[in-house]
Amino acid sequence: MGRSLETPFDSIENAQDYIRLLSEAIAEAKEDVQQDIALATKSKLERRLQALQLVNFKLEKLDTALKSSSRTLNDLRTLRRLLLEERGEGSLVGAAQERAGRESSSLREFDTFE
């Protein structure tokens, strides 16, 4: 079970880094396409303009999909942390009972100050 990382996708954090890099590349590509759209509009190159608008649309779709993937990876990372913490403390119920015990002792200390 202690196998070493073999690909960039062997951990959630590595996948998040990859998604971040892709998002940066898409942002740069969108800027370039916007500039090309402006030039095609000025030059009245209709076919080129339509093609660039389609490229822009596809880049937007890809960007939306990557944002969704990023949120999903964040959710998975949070769930993994919750599950690992649960294993480390025995159970979620045990952790909740422990927190409740600390809170009630804090309340008792507060009552002594009144």
C-alpha positions in Angstrom: 0.0 0.0 0.0 3.0 2.3 0.4 3.6 2.6 -3.3 5.4 5.6 -4.7 3.9 8.2 -6.9 4.2 7.2 -10.5 2.2 9.8 -12.4 1.1 13.4 -11.7 -2.4 12.0 -10.9 -1.5 9.7 -8.0 -2.6 12.3 -5.5 -5.5 14.8 -5.4 -3.0 17.6 -4.8 -1.0 16.7 -8.0 -4.3 16.6 -10.0 -5.2 20.0 -8.6 -1.8 21.4 -9.7 -2.4 20.0 -13.2 -5.9 21.6 -13.3 -4.4 24.9 -12.2 -1.8 24.8 -14.9 -4.4 24.0 -17.5 -6.6 26.8 -16.3 -3.6 29.2 -16.7 -2.9 28.0 -20.2 -6.6 28.4 -21.1 -6.6 32.0 -19.8 -3.6 32.8 -21.9 -5.2 31.2 -25.0 -8.5 33.1 -24.4 -6.5 36.4 -24.3 -4.8 35.5 -27.6 -8.1 34.6 -29.2 -9.7 37.8 -28.0 -6.9 39.8 -29.7 -7.3 37.7 -32.9 -11.1 38.3 -32.8 -10.5 42.1 -32.6 -8.1 41.9 -35.6 -10.5 39.7 -37.6 -13.3 42.1 -36.9 -11.3 45.1 -38.1 -10.1 43.3 -41.2 -13.6 42.1 -42.0 -12.5 38.5 -42.3 -15.9 36.8 -41.7 -14.9 33.2 -41.9 -11.9 33.7 -39.7 -14.0 35.7 -37.2 -16.6 32.9 -37.0 -13.8 30.3 -36.5 -12.3 32.4 -33.7 -15.6 32.9 -32.1 -16.1 29.1 -32.1 -12.6 28.6 -30.6 -13.5 31.2 -27.9 -16.7 29.3 -27.1 -14.9 26.0 -26.8 -12.3 27.6 -24.6 -15.1 28.9 -22.3 -16.6 25.4 -22.2 -13.3 23.9 -21.3 -12.7 26.6 -18.6 -16.1 25.8 -17.1 -15.3 22.1 -17.0 -12.0 22.7 -15.3 -13.6 24.9 -12.7 -16.1 22.1 -12.0 -13.2 19.6 -11.8 -11.3 21.8 -9.4 -14.3 22.0 -7.1 -14.8 18.3 -7.3 -11.1 17.7 -6.4 -11.5 20.1 -3.4 -14.5 18.1 -2.3 -12.6 14.9 -2.6 -9.7 16.3 -0.6 -12.0 17.5 2.1 -13.7 14.1 2.3 -10.3 12.3 2.4 -9.2 14.5 5.3 -12.5 13.8 7.1 -12.2 10.1 6.6 -8.5 10.0 7.6 -9.3 12.0 10.7 -12.2 9.7 11.5 -9.9 6.6 11.3 -7.3 8.3 13.5 -9.8 9.2 16.2 -11.7 5.9 16.1 -15.0 7.2 14.7 -16.9 10.3 13.8 -19.2 9.7 16.8 -16.3 9.4 19.1 -14.8 12.7 17.8 -18.2 14.4 18.2 -18.6 13.1 21.8 -15.0 14.2 22.6 -15.8 17.8 21.3 -19.1 17.8 23.3 -17.2 16.8 26.4 -14.8 19.7 26.0 -17.6 22.1 25.4 -19.5 21.0 28.5 -16.3 21.3 30.6 -15.8 24.8 29.2 -19.3 25.7 30.2 -18.7 24.4 33.7 -15.6 26.6 34.0 -17.7 29.6 32.8 -20.4 28.9 35.5 -17.7 29.1 38.2 -16.8 32.6 37.1 -20.4 34.0 37.6 
